[in-house]
Amino acid sequence: MPEAAAEKVYQEITAPEYGPLVATTFVLQEAGRAGSLLSGPCPRCGHRCDVPVVDNVFKGLPGMPGLPWGNRRRPAEDRIEPMVCECGGEHPGRPTGRTGCGAYWTLVIKNGSR
């Protein structure tokens, strides 16, 4: 489990246990047309993170209306989703314009879990 959040200074860091821990603590929710939202505690600082996951990408031509939403297709295979802590907590030493504690990890989203 993460150490006390107050003790965490900003540091761009990862650890092998971050991904597996997030797989057990984050929840994947549908977020409408835009895709999904992964929510849960950061594996390093423990603050809540809400990470948007884009399920679909559409290409269009200038002047052409967008595709109907009924034509959306989701990937058939498992996805590896790179993630970073985007918490709103205070972390000393964080560069201006950044969010989170600096932790990053990858998460495997199994096909059918959306």
Backbone bond lengths (Angstrom), bond angles and torsions (degrees), N, CA, C in turn:
res aa  C-N    CA-C-N  psi(-1)  N-CA   C-N-CA  omega(-1)  CA-C   N-CA-C  phi
1 M - - - 1.448 - - 1.524 109.26 -
2 P 1.346 117.55 151.53 1.457 119.40 -179.09 1.522 111.97 -63.31
3 E 1.336 114.79 151.19 1.455 120.04 174.07 1.524 108.58 -71.70
4 A 1.316 117.41 173.33 1.459 121.75 -179.83 1.530 109.92 -55.98
5 A 1.340 116.46 132.06 1.455 122.11 -175.98 1.529 111.90 -60.61
6 A 1.323 118.75 -34.57 1.457 122.08 -177.64 1.525 111.57 -63.37
7 E 1.300 118.58 -21.93 1.459 122.31 -177.57 1.528 113.02 -86.30
8 K 1.309 118.06 -6.31 1.454 120.27 -172.59 1.516 113.09 -93.54
9 V 1.332 115.62 113.46 1.455 120.57 171.34 1.525 107.15 -84.18
10 Y 1.314 116.95 159.61 1.461 120.41 179.01 1.523 109.16 -64.92
11 Q 1.328 115.33 128.21 1.465 120.82 177.00 1.518 107.85 -154.29
12 E 1.325 116.94 126.21 1.459 120.70 176.75 1.518 107.12 -77.81
13 I 1.343 114.66 107.08 1.462 120.78 -170.31 1.524 109.44 -152.50
14 T 1.319 115.50 153.01 1.457 121.54 172.94 1.528 108.04 -137.32
15 A 1.307 115.67 167.12 1.461 121.55 177.36 1.522 107.74 -149.84
16 P 1.333 118.02 148.96 1.462 120.78 -177.25 1.532 113.72 -57.22
17 E 1.315 117.89 -28.38 1.477 119.63 -177.34 1.528 113.73 -81.68
18 Y 1.335 119.06 -11.31 1.467 120.17 -177.15 1.523 112.37 -60.95
19 G 1.317 118.43 -50.79 1.475 121.42 -179.04 1.518 113.08 -59.10
20 P 1.339 118.85 -52.76 1.469 119.49 178.48 1.530 113.18 -60.53
21 L 1.328 118.18 -35.29 1.459 120.11 178.30 1.524 110.96 -66.90
22 V 1.323 116.39 -44.97 1.468 120.83 178.49 1.529 110.85 -61.32
23 A 1.332 117.11 -35.12 1.468 120.52 179.01 1.529 111.78 -61.10
24 T 1.322 117.49 -24.81 1.463 120.41 -179.37 1.520 113.17 -98.99
25 T 1.338 118.34 -13.93 1.465 120.00 -174.76 1.524 114.60 -115.30
26 F 1.327 118.94 -20.74 1.465 121.00 -179.98 1.523 110.71 -88.24
27 V 1.341 115.30 152.73 1.462 122.94 178.52 1.521 107.84 -117.91
28 L 1.328 116.44 134.75 1.458 122.24 177.32 1.516 108.76 -98.66
29 Q 1.347 116.75 122.57 1.459 122.13 -178.43 1.519 109.62 -125.21
30 E 1.319 116.26 144.10 1.460 120.47 173.61 1.522 108.32 -67.25
31 A 1.328 116.93 138.93 1.466 121.62 -179.12 1.523 110.79 -122.92
32 G 1.318 116.86 34.03 1.458 120.22 178.17 1.515 112.50 83.01
33 R 1.313 114.48 -150.73 1.468 120.63 -176.01 1.518 113.31 -64.16
34 A 1.309 117.03 -26.46 1.464 120.55 -174.76 1.517 113.33 -72.77
35 G 1.314 118.34 -24.88 1.460 120.08 -177.85 1.504 111.46 139.96
36 S 1.321 116.15 -129.86 1.456 122.07 -176.25 1.524 109.70 -131.88
37 L 1.335 115.19 169.96 1.448 121.65 178.94 1.519 108.58 -131.63
38 L 1.324 116.76 125.77 1.461 122.49 173.73 1.520 107.41 -96.19
39 S 1.332 117.29 127.04 1.462 121.55 -177.60 1.515 110.55 -132.27
40 G 1.335 115.26 139.55 1.452 120.26 176.97 1.511 110.88 166.95
41 P 1.341 117.10 -177.74 1.465 120.71 -179.35 1.531 112.09 -80.78
42 C 1.322 115.35 139.55 1.464 120.34 175.42 1.528 108.45 -60.38
43 P 1.335 118.42 136.72 1.463 120.22 -179.25 1.530 113.37 -70.28
44 R 1.311 117.80 -12.56 1.468 120.32 179.52 1.523 112.11 -100.51
45 C 1.343 117.21 -52.40 1.466 119.94 -173.60 1.524 113.56 -100.56
46 G 1.334 117.50 -19.54 1.456 120.88 178.89 1.515 115.28 85.60
47 H 1.344 118.10 -6.80 1.462 120.04 177.76 1.532 109.68 -72.73
48 R 1.316 116.06 154.04 1.463 121.64 179.72 1.526 110.67 -68.21
49 C 1.333 114.75 136.85 1.465 122.85 175.61 1.520 108.89 -123.22
50 D 1.315 116.67 139.24 1.459 123.55 172.00 1.520 106.07 -122.39
51 V 1.332 115.60 111.90 1.460 120.68 -174.47 1.524 109.45 -115.92
52 P 1.352 117.61 114.68 1.461 119.65 177.25 1.528 111.05 -67.54
53 V 1.327 115.69 141.49 1.461 122.24 177.05 1.522 106.87 -121.72
54 V 1.320 116.33 117.04 1.459 120.92 -179.55 1.518 108.04 -81.98
55 D 1.325 115.85 119.19 1.458 121.25 -179.27 1.515 113.29 -88.49
56 N 1.321 117.02 -27.34 1.457 121.23 -172.43 1.518 110.49 -138.30
57 V 1.316 115.18 148.65 1.449 121.28 174.14 1.516 107.07 -128.92
58 F 1.323 115.94 131.66 1.453 120.94 -179.76 1.513 109.37 -116.25
59 K 1.323 115.20 138.11 1.449 120.55 173.88 1.514 106.81 -107.06
60 G 1.299 116.49 143.76 1.453 120.73 178.47 1.512 109.75 -140.44
61 L 1.296 115.24 169.15 1.455 121.38 176.65 1.523 108.33 -109.25
62 P 1.317 117.68 148.77 1.468 119.36 178.32 1.525 110.32 -55.14
63 G 1.330 115.86 132.39 1.464 120.66 178.16 1.514 114.48 85.80
64 M 1.340 118.42 -7.52 1.466 121.18 179.54 1.516 109.95 -96.18
65 P 1.321 117.67 137.34 1.458 118.83 175.50 1.529 110.06 -67.71
66 G 1.331 115.25 156.88 1.457 120.48 -179.85 1.515 112.35 -66.88
67 L 1.312 115.27 164.08 1.460 121.18 177.60 1.516 110.70 -69.91
68 P 1.316 118.10 149.19 1.462 119.31 175.19 1.523 109.52 -63.94
69 W 1.332 117.07 143.77 1.456 121.01 -177.09 1.515 112.04 -63.22
70 G 1.311 118.40 -22.08 1.461 120.93 179.29 1.517 113.47 -65.60
71 N 1.327 117.67 -14.27 1.462 121.61 -178.89 1.529 112.93 -91.41
72 R 1.329 117.18 5.60 1.468 119.51 -179.25 1.521 110.14 -66.15
73 R 1.318 115.19 140.57 1.465 120.07 173.87 1.502 108.49 -128.54
74 R 1.321 116.29 138.68 1.454 121.90 178.04 1.526 108.23 -95.78
75 P 1.319 116.15 155.32 1.468 118.61 179.05 1.527 111.21 -60.07
76 A 1.324 116.12 143.80 1.464 121.40 -179.37 1.528 111.53 -83.54
77 E 1.311 117.56 -19.78 1.469 120.54 -176.40 1.530 110.70 -106.55
78 D 1.330 114.95 168.30 1.462 119.99 174.72 1.528 108.42 -62.03
79 R 1.327 116.00 152.04 1.465 120.90 -179.64 1.519 110.13 -116.87
80 I 1.307 115.67 143.31 1.457 121.25 171.36 1.521 105.71 -101.78
81 E 1.331 115.79 116.54 1.457 121.78 -175.79 1.528 110.19 -107.06
82 P 1.343 117.92 112.00 1.460 119.46 174.54 1.529 108.89 -71.05
83 M 1.318 117.35 137.06 1.455 121.24 -177.73 1.527 109.93 -135.43
84 V 1.329 115.61 153.28 1.460 122.24 173.63 1.518 107.92 -134.23
85 C 1.313 116.45 153.70 1.459 120.57 175.82 1.524 107.93 -65.65
86 E 1.308 115.82 125.36 1.461 122.16 177.72 1.521 110.01 -122.68
87 C 1.325 116.38 31.37 1.462 120.31 -177.52 1.529 110.54 -67.25
88 G 1.313 115.36 163.71 1.456 121.37 177.45 1.517 112.71 -97.72
89 G 1.327 117.13 7.85 1.458 120.93 -178.64 1.516 112.53 -70.39
90 E 1.319 114.92 160.34 1.466 120.96 177.38 1.528 109.43 -83.81
91 H 1.329 115.71 131.01 1.460 121.39 177.35 1.525 107.98 -135.61
92 P 1.341 117.26 109.34 1.467 120.87 -178.57 1.531 111.55 -53.98
93 G 1.323 115.13 140.60 1.455 120.56 177.55 1.518 114.43 85.86
94 R 1.336 117.75 2.36 1.469 120.02 -179.47 1.532 109.00 -70.48
95 P 1.331 117.53 131.22 1.468 120.48 178.29 1.529 111.79 -62.87
96 T 1.298 116.18 147.94 1.459 122.43 177.76 1.528 109.74 -57.39
97 G 1.318 115.54 135.48 1.457 120.86 178.63 1.515 114.61 89.15
98 R 1.302 118.56 -5.94 1.472 122.31 179.50 1.522 109.99 -99.57
99 T 1.314 115.64 161.01 1.456 121.73 174.23 1.518 108.34 -125.45
100 G 1.320 116.28 166.01 1.452 121.43 174.82 1.515 114.25 81.04
101 C 1.341 113.88 -173.76 1.473 121.20 -177.42 1.522 112.20 -98.71
102 G 1.341 117.26 -7.30 1.458 121.39 -179.94 1.520 114.33 102.74
103 A 1.342 116.93 -8.78 1.471 120.06 -179.70 1.528 110.62 -69.22
104 Y 1.318 115.84 146.61 1.469 121.10 174.67 1.518 109.06 -144.86
105 W 1.339 115.61 156.17 1.457 121.94 -176.40 1.519 108.86 -165.02
106 T 1.321 116.39 173.76 1.463 121.20 173.39 1.524 108.48 -119.44
107 L 1.320 114.45 149.74 1.455 122.02 -179.58 1.516 108.21 -130.51
108 V 1.327 117.16 133.02 1.459 121.14 174.97 1.527 107.51 -89.29
109 I 1.342 115.76 120.63 1.473 121.17 176.04 1.507 106.51 -100.11
110 K 1.304 115.66 111.66 1.464 121.65 -177.01 1.526 110.76 -69.00
111 N 1.318 116.62 138.44 1.463 121.25 174.87 1.523 108.56 -56.63
112 G 1.320 116.67 132.12 1.451 120.86 179.97 1.520 113.56 95.22
113 S 1.358 117.63 -7.38 1.459 118.79 179.36 1.522 111.62 -86.51
114 R 1.328 117.79 -2.66 1.456 120.43 177.90 1.498 109.73 -93.03
